[in-house]
Amino acid sequence: MWEPLQRYRALDPEARRLFRRAALLLPWIRVSLRLRGFSPTFAALQQRANSAPTTSDTANDPVSKTNRMIHAAARYSLMRHTCLEESLCLWYLLRKQGVTSQLRIGVRKENGKFEAHAWVECNGQAVNQPEASHLHYAAFEKEFSGPPAEPS
C-alpha cells in the first residue's frame, strides 16, 4: 500500500498535477459518455479546453508524461476504463497544454464481432498505443479534433 504513495510523492509537481486531473477526469468522461453520448461529451471537452492548440511539437516530455499519468490514474482507479475514455482524457489534457493532437477512432470485424478502438495521434504517430494495436483497425477518415459538424 505504501509503494504507490511513495511513487506518487517521487513524481515532479507537474506529473502529480496531471495524475490528479486524470484521476478526476476519467470518471467524469465515463459518466458523461453513458448519460449524454459521444458528441455532447466531446463538445463539452472542447469547450473546457478553451485554449486552442498552439503547437504541434511532440517533444516527448509533455506527451509521454501526460500519457504515463493517464495510464497510472486508470490503473489505480476503482473501475476499468475503456480506450475511448482514456483517449478522450489524453486528447483533452494535451490540448490544455497546447499540444496539437487528434482523437482517432477505428473499427474492425473480428470473428464475426464488430469491434471499435480509440487512440490519440500527434504528428501522425499514435502516442498511447505502444504495441501498435491500432494498426489492426480501419480508422475513420474524420479526425475528431475539431468542433462537431453542424447538422444541415
Secondary structure, DSSP 4 states (H G I P E B T S, - for coil): -HHHHHHHHHS-HHHHHHHHHHHHHHHHHHHHHHHH-HHHHHHHHHHH--SPP-B----HHHHHHHHHHHHHHHHTSSSPPPHHHHHHHHHHHHHHTTB--EEEEEEEEETTEEEEEEEEEETTEESS-TT-GGGGSEE-SS-BTSPPPPP-
